[in-house]
Amino acid sequence: MRKILFVAGALVICGFGGLVSQVLAEDRPGYTDTPMLPSGKWHVHDPNRPEPTVVTPAPTFSHGAAAPADAIVLFDGTDLSKWQDGKGNESKWVIHDGVMECVPKSGFIYTKEKFRDFQLHLEWAEPAKVEGTSQGRGNSGVFLQNQFEIQVLDNYKNPTYPDGQCGAIYGQSPPLVNACKMPDQWETYDIIYTAPRWEDHKLASPAYVTVIQNGILVQNHQPIIGPTGHRTLGAYKHELPEMGPLGLQDHGNPIRYRNIWIRNLSDEEKP
C-alpha cells in the first residue's frame, strides 16, 4: 500500500518502508506564468496544484449502455452520418470494428445537430501503444456546445498539470479523483450539462457540468467559468449562442470512441 502526500510543495510517495520517491512540484509539467484562476490561489495549468488521488474504478459501469427511448443516437458503430468536420464536410475519422477512431491531423469532428442542456453518454479507449508524456499521451477532448472541454487523456501513471488531467474542465477544474484505467481499456463518461443563461445580453448563470467517469464522480455540478483554452483564463466575454454542437478533439492521437448517445433535458429535468 502506498500513500501520496504533499509536503512543502513536493509530491511524496510513501510505502510500508517509508519514503520511496519525491518529485518536486517544479519538476512536474505545468506553467506558472499563466493567468490566475478566480480563486486567486492557482495559475491556469499550475504544476503546484495538488494532484487528484488515484481511485481504481470497477471493471465496468455504464459500458454498452443502451440508449433510452428519448435519446438521440450519435454513433452506433456503423456510420458517421450524424457528424461532420469543422467546415461542414464529411469527417476523415475512420470506422472499424464498431468504433470510430481519430485520424491524427484530420481535425475535430462535430455533431450536425446542436444542443443546449443534455445528458450525454460516450465511451472511449486510449491507444494500446503508449507514446508521449503529459499532454502528449492519448490526448483528446469532449467539447460541450463547442465551447467547454472535458479532457480526455491517458493519465494512467502519466503525471500532468491537474487542471489538464482526464476528467478535468480543461484549464479550470481538476477532476475530484483520477479514475483512469490502463491504456486500451474502454472507459465511460456520463455527463449532465446545463448551458449558461443570459438576460438582457448579460450572464445570468454560468454553465454547469457533472461528470461521472467509469462510475466515479469527477465533477460535481461544477460551474464553468468560461470557454476553455490552453494557457488562457476562461471568461464569458460575450453572449454565447443558445445552442451548440458536441465536438470530439483531434489532438494527434488515435483515440477510439463508441456508443455515443445524448438526451435533451426539459425544464422539468434541470436542477
C-alpha positions as CSV (number, residue, x, y, z in Angstrom):
1,M,0.0,0.0,0.0
2,R,1.3,3.5,-0.9
3,K,0.3,6.9,0.4
4,I,0.6,10.1,-1.6
5,L,1.3,13.3,0.4
6,F,2.1,16.9,-0.4
7,V,4.9,18.2,1.8
8,A,6.4,21.6,1.3
9,G,5.4,21.8,-2.3
10,A,6.6,18.3,-3.2
11,L,4.8,15.1,-4.2
12,V,5.9,12.4,-1.7
13,I,5.1,8.7,-2.4
14,C,5.4,6.6,0.7
15,G,5.2,2.8,1.3
16,F,5.5,0.5,4.2
17,G,9.2,1.1,4.2
18,G,8.8,4.8,4.4
19,L,9.8,7.3,1.8
20,V,10.1,5.8,-1.7
21,S,10.4,8.8,-4.0
22,Q,10.0,12.5,-4.1
23,V,9.0,14.6,-7.1
24,L,9.4,18.3,-6.7
25,A,6.5,20.4,-7.9
26,E,8.8,22.5,-10.1
27,D,9.7,19.2,-11.9
28,R,6.1,18.4,-12.8
29,P,4.5,19.6,-16.1
30,G,2.7,22.9,-16.0
31,Y,3.0,26.7,-16.0
32,T,3.3,29.5,-13.5
33,D,3.4,32.4,-16.0
34,T,-0.3,32.0,-16.9
35,P,-3.3,33.9,-15.5
36,M,-4.6,33.3,-12.0
37,L,-7.9,31.5,-11.6
38,P,-10.7,33.3,-9.8
39,S,-9.8,31.7,-6.5
40,G,-6.6,33.6,-6.6
41,K,-4.7,30.5,-5.4
42,W,-3.7,28.7,-8.6
43,H,-2.5,29.7,-12.1
44,V,-4.1,28.1,-15.1
45,H,-2.2,24.7,-15.6
46,D,-0.4,25.3,-12.3
47,P,2.0,22.4,-11.5
48,N,1.8,23.2,-7.8
49,R,-1.9,22.3,-7.6
50,P,-2.5,19.1,-5.6
51,E,-2.8,16.1,-7.9
52,P,-6.1,14.2,-7.6
53,T,-6.0,10.9,-5.7
54,V,-5.9,7.8,-7.8
55,V,-9.1,5.7,-7.4
56,T,-9.3,2.4,-9.3
57,P,-12.7,2.0,-10.9
58,A,-14.7,-1.2,-11.2
59,P,-14.2,-3.2,-14.4
60,T,-17.5,-1.9,-15.8
61,F,-20.1,0.8,-15.1
62,S,-22.2,2.0,-18.0
63,H,-20.2,0.2,-20.7
64,G,-22.5,-0.8,-23.5
65,A,-25.4,1.2,-22.0
66,A,-28.3,1.1,-24.5
67,A,-29.8,4.4,-25.5
68,P,-33.1,5.4,-23.7
69,A,-36.2,5.7,-25.8
70,D,-35.9,9.5,-26.0
71,A,-32.2,9.6,-26.7
72,I,-30.5,10.7,-30.0
73,V,-28.0,8.0,-31.0
74,L,-25.0,9.9,-32.3
75,F,-22.8,6.9,-33.0
76,D,-23.9,3.2,-33.1
77,G,-20.7,1.8,-34.6
78,T,-21.9,1.8,-38.2
79,D,-21.5,5.3,-39.8
80,L,-20.7,9.0,-39.2
81,S,-23.8,10.4,-40.7
82,K,-24.5,12.5,-37.5
83,W,-21.0,14.1,-37.7
84,Q,-19.0,16.5,-39.9
85,D,-15.7,18.3,-39.8
86,G,-15.1,21.9,-39.0
87,K,-16.0,23.0,-42.5
88,G,-19.3,21.1,-42.7
89,N,-17.8,18.3,-44.8
90,E,-17.6,14.6,-44.3
91,S,-15.2,13.7,-41.5
92,K,-12.0,11.8,-42.2
93,W,-12.2,9.9,-39.0
94,V,-12.4,6.1,-39.7
95,I,-14.7,3.3,-38.5
96,H,-13.6,-0.2,-37.8
97,D,-14.8,-3.0,-35.5
98,G,-17.8,-0.8,-34.4
99,V,-15.7,2.1,-33.2
100,M,-14.8,5.5,-34.6
101,E,-11.1,6.4,-34.5
102,C,-9.4,9.8,-34.7
103,V,-7.1,10.1,-37.7
104,P,-4.3,12.4,-36.5
105,K,-4.2,15.8,-38.2
106,S,-7.7,15.2,-39.7
107,G,-9.3,17.8,-37.5
108,F,-12.1,17.9,-34.9
109,I,-15.4,16.1,-35.5
110,Y,-18.7,17.8,-34.7
111,T,-22.3,16.8,-34.5
112,K,-24.5,18.2,-37.2
113,E,-27.3,18.8,-34.6
114,K,-26.9,21.4,-31.9
115,F,-27.8,21.1,-28.2
116,R,-28.5,23.1,-25.1
117,D,-29.0,21.2,-21.9
118,F,-28.4,17.5,-22.1
119,Q,-27.4,14.1,-20.7
120,L,-24.5,12.6,-22.7
121,H,-23.1,9.0,-22.7
122,L,-19.9,8.1,-24.5
123,E,-17.2,5.5,-24.3
124,W,-13.6,5.8,-25.4
125,A,-10.3,3.9,-25.3
126,E,-6.7,5.2,-25.2
127,P,-4.2,3.8,-27.7
128,A,-2.7,0.4,-26.8
129,K,0.7,1.6,-27.8
130,V,1.8,4.1,-25.2
131,E,3.6,7.1,-26.7
132,G,4.5,10.5,-25.2
133,T,4.1,12.0,-21.8
134,S,1.9,14.5,-20.1
135,Q,-0.4,16.2,-22.6
136,G,1.2,14.4,-25.5
137,R,-0.1,11.0,-24.4
138,G,-3.5,9.9,-25.6
139,N,-5.0,13.4,-25.8
140,S,-8.5,14.2,-27.0
141,G,-11.4,16.0,-25.5
142,V,-15.2,16.3,-25.4
143,F,-16.3,19.8,-26.3
144,L,-19.8,20.8,-24.9
145,Q,-21.6,23.2,-27.2
146,N,-18.2,23.6,-28.9
147,Q,-17.1,25.9,-26.0
148,F,-16.2,23.8,-22.9
149,E,-13.7,20.9,-23.0
150,I,-13.9,17.9,-20.7
151,Q,-10.4,16.5,-21.1
152,V,-9.7,13.0,-22.4
153,L,-6.2,11.9,-21.7
154,D,-4.2,8.8,-20.8
155,N,-3.5,9.6,-17.1
156,Y,-2.6,6.1,-16.1
157,K,0.7,6.7,-14.3
158,N,1.2,9.7,-16.5
159,P,1.5,13.0,-14.5
160,T,0.5,16.3,-15.9
161,Y,-0.9,19.6,-14.6
162,P,-4.1,18.8,-12.5
163,D,-6.4,21.0,-14.5
164,G,-5.4,19.2,-17.6
165,Q,-6.0,15.7,-16.3
166,C,-8.6,13.3,-17.7
167,G,-11.9,14.3,-16.3
168,A,-10.9,18.0,-15.9
169,I,-12.8,21.0,-17.1
170,Y,-9.7,21.9,-19.1
171,G,-7.6,24.7,-17.6
172,Q,-10.2,25.3,-14.8
173,S,-11.2,22.4,-12.5
174,P,-9.2,19.2,-12.0
175,P,-11.2,16.0,-11.5
176,L,-12.1,15.1,-8.0
177,V,-10.1,11.9,-8.4
178,N,-8.0,10.2,-11.0
179,A,-10.4,7.5,-12.3
180,C,-8.4,6.4,-15.3
181,K,-8.0,2.8,-16.5
182,M,-4.9,1.3,-18.2
183,P,-4.4,2.1,-21.9
184,D,-6.5,0.1,-24.4
185,Q,-9.3,-0.5,-21.8
186,W,-12.7,1.0,-22.5
187,E,-13.7,3.9,-20.3
188,T,-17.0,5.8,-19.9
189,Y,-18.2,9.3,-19.5
190,D,-21.7,10.1,-18.3
191,I,-22.2,13.9,-18.4
192,I,-25.0,16.1,-17.3
193,Y,-24.7,19.6,-18.7
194,T,-26.6,22.8,-18.2
195,A,-25.9,25.7,-20.6
196,P,-25.2,29.2,-19.5
197,R,-28.1,31.6,-19.3
198,W,-28.3,35.2,-20.4
199,E,-30.7,38.0,-19.5
200,D,-30.6,41.3,-21.4
201,H,-27.3,40.1,-23.0
202,K,-25.7,39.7,-19.6
203,L,-24.6,36.5,-18.0
204,A,-27.3,35.4,-15.5
205,S,-25.9,31.9,-14.8
206,P,-22.7,30.1,-15.9
207,A,-22.7,26.7,-17.5
208,Y,-22.6,23.7,-15.0
209,V,-21.4,20.2,-15.6
210,T,-21.5,16.9,-13.7
211,V,-19.2,14.2,-15.0
212,I,-19.0,10.5,-14.0
213,Q,-16.0,8.7,-15.3
214,N,-16.1,4.9,-15.1
215,G,-18.7,5.1,-12.3
216,I,-16.8,7.6,-10.2
217,L,-17.9,11.2,-9.8
218,V,-15.1,13.5,-11.1
219,Q,-17.1,16.8,-11.5
220,N,-20.0,17.6,-9.2
221,H,-22.3,20.2,-10.7
222,Q,-19.2,22.3,-11.2
223,P,-19.6,25.8,-12.6
224,I,-17.6,26.5,-15.8
225,I,-16.0,30.0,-15.6
226,G,-16.0,30.5,-19.4
227,P,-14.9,28.9,-22.7
228,T,-11.8,26.7,-22.1
229,G,-8.4,27.0,-23.8
230,H,-4.7,26.4,-23.4
231,R,-2.9,28.8,-21.0
232,T,-5.9,31.1,-21.1
233,L,-8.4,32.2,-18.4
234,G,-12.0,31.2,-19.2
235,A,-14.4,34.1,-19.2
236,Y,-17.8,34.9,-20.7
237,K,-16.6,37.9,-22.7
238,H,-19.7,38.0,-24.9
239,E,-23.1,36.3,-25.2
240,L,-22.7,32.7,-26.5
241,P,-25.2,31.0,-28.9
242,E,-28.0,29.3,-27.1
243,M,-27.3,26.0,-28.9
244,G,-24.1,24.4,-30.0
245,P,-22.7,21.1,-31.3
246,L,-20.9,18.4,-29.5
247,G,-17.2,18.2,-30.6
248,L,-14.5,15.5,-30.3
249,Q,-11.0,16.7,-30.5
250,D,-8.2,15.7,-32.8
251,H,-5.0,16.3,-30.7
252,G,-2.8,14.0,-32.8
253,N,-3.6,10.7,-31.0
254,P,-5.7,7.8,-32.4
255,I,-8.3,7.8,-29.7
256,R,-11.3,5.5,-30.2
257,Y,-14.9,6.2,-29.4
258,R,-18.1,4.1,-29.4
259,N,-21.7,4.1,-28.1
260,I,-22.4,7.8,-28.1
261,W,-25.9,9.0,-27.3
262,I,-27.5,12.2,-25.9
263,R,-30.8,13.2,-24.3
264,N,-32.1,16.7,-24.4
265,L,-33.2,17.8,-20.9
266,S,-36.5,19.6,-20.5
267,D,-37.0,22.4,-18.0
268,E,-38.6,20.0,-15.6
269,E,-35.4,17.8,-15.5
270,K,-33.0,20.6,-14.9
271,P,-31.9,21.4,-11.3
